[in-house]
Structure formats: structure tokens, C-alpha cells
Amino acid sequence: MTARVPSRKRPAPARSAPVAGYSGKSTLDKLGARPGMKVAALGLDSERAFLAELRARVADLRTDRPARGTDMVIVRVDAGSALTRLAKLETIIRPDGAIWVVWPKGQAHIKEGMIREAALAQGLVDVKVCAFSGTLSALKLVIPVARR
């Protein structure tokens, strides 16, 4: 009989931020939330764990009225009619800032294509999509480089 040698696998690092999707990255990392940023999170009151993680990471988090010069706005939309506010949000972000539109997955009344069309109609372009959570997706919108 031979003695069994224990495995020397390292334990996986603990993750404090929620992870959704296949990438294994935290939602904050996928969104690009960094220390020192000014962020507005609108309509995400039900995402308490996310907001707590975001508040711990960024310098300034607003959940009611975003301030001009915000680096990133994360806004939840549940209907296509809410997409008309993208033009207003563009005036809030820095020229090199971003607007993340978060919407419920698998809904017929709000889809990625609708968000993209509304963004293009208002002069914004989409550059990234990701899983925000198990039930929400997110699309990153920016001001085109030619207009910055």
C-alpha cells in the first residue's frame, strides 16, 4: 500500500464583490469602477450589496442627483420610454466618461437592441456589454471620440 500525497492546490482567493457571467470578474471590475471616481447609480436601490461594494471602492457615489463631471453613471431602465434620458445623462458625464445602462434579462419590452438604437439616436455609441447580475445585463455607452 502506498501513502497518498496531499494535493498542493492553492485555495481560490476570496471574492467580496458579486460575480455574474462567465468571466469570473466582479461586477465592479467589469464596469471599470476605480478608486477616486465620481459615480452615480440611479434606479439601483434594490441592488444593496452592489451599492455597498461600489460605495467602498469609489470616492463619490450619488444615488439621487448626479453631479456634473461624473466619471460614470449606472442607470437601470425597465422600459424603453426611460431611454429618452440618455441625452440628459450625456451632459452630466465627463467627455471621457461612461453611461452604463442596466436592464432586466429576457424581457420582450426592453432589449439590448432597443438600448443601442436609442443611444445612437442621441449621439452615443456602445462599446461593451456584460452580465451585471444573474437577472440584469449592462451596456456601456460613451461619447464618440470625434465629439469629445
Buried (B, 14 or more C-beta within 10 A) or exposed (E): EEEEEEEEEEEEEEEEBBBBBEEEBBBBBBBEBBEEBBBBBBBBEEBEEBBEBBEEBBEEBBBEEBEEEBBBBBBBBEEBEBBEBBBEBBEBBBEEBBBBBBBBBEEEEBBBEBBBEBBEEBEBBBEBBBBBBEEBBBBBBBBEEEEE
